[in-house]
Amino acid sequence: MLLYELKAGLAAYFARLDQKAPVHSLKDVIDFNERHRNREMPYFGQDLFLKAQAKGSLESYEYQEALAKCRRLARTEGIDAVMDKFRLDALVAPTLGPACLTDLVVGDRWRGEASTGAAVAGYPSITVPAGFIFGLPVGLLFFGRAWSEATFLKLAYSFEQATKSRKAPRFLPTAQLNA
């Protein structure tokens, strides 16, 4: 679904650009990146762009089937079922582990994201700063069923006020392993 939606979302964005814009499509971006490979992609390629470009439209059978399945699993049989069973107002989880360090050998090393379920369901979520691990930020995610934004905003605001975890971002050459 991500690849189909990336392609469609970028097409909608490019459609709003002035004719003087240097690119007007995902294909234009891919071509630009290839022409300027040494500058634009010195370490990594554009795998997601290439895969997205190969996908069909949001009206395609494949996309519609995947969308229906994901919504059923993430909504009806997922978030909604858990919230109903345990009579919850919200779900709370670490957004993901500490931010990834730039690693030019193996790239990002994601260890799972709590935000995926809400994103696939199309449900609201909000992440707030929760602290730091070796100087790298971690966030706390509040999410749940459709139309529950007011609950998340209250919870997130209360958490932020109670913890005061947010610090202004800094750009460091390496992680602070003694922190």
DAWO-V245853 format. One line per field, one symbol per residue. ss: DSSP state (~ for helix, > for strand, _ for the rest). phi: phi as a letter, one per 30 degrees, with the letter a starting at -180 (. if undefined). Layout:
ss: ???
phi: ???
//
This chain:
ss: _~~~~~~~~~~~~~~__________~~~~~~~~~~_~~~~______~~~~~~~_______~~~~~~~~~~~~~~~~~~~~~~~~~~____>>>>____________________~~~~~~~___>>>>>>>>>__>>>>>>>>_____~~~~~~~~~~~~~~~________________
phi: .eddddddddddddddddddedbbaddddedeeddcedcdbdbbdbedddddddddddcdedddddddddddddceccedddddechccacbaeeadeedddbddcidbdcjbdddeddddicdabcbdbkbbhicdbbcccaldeiceedddddddddeddchddbedbccdadcdcd
//
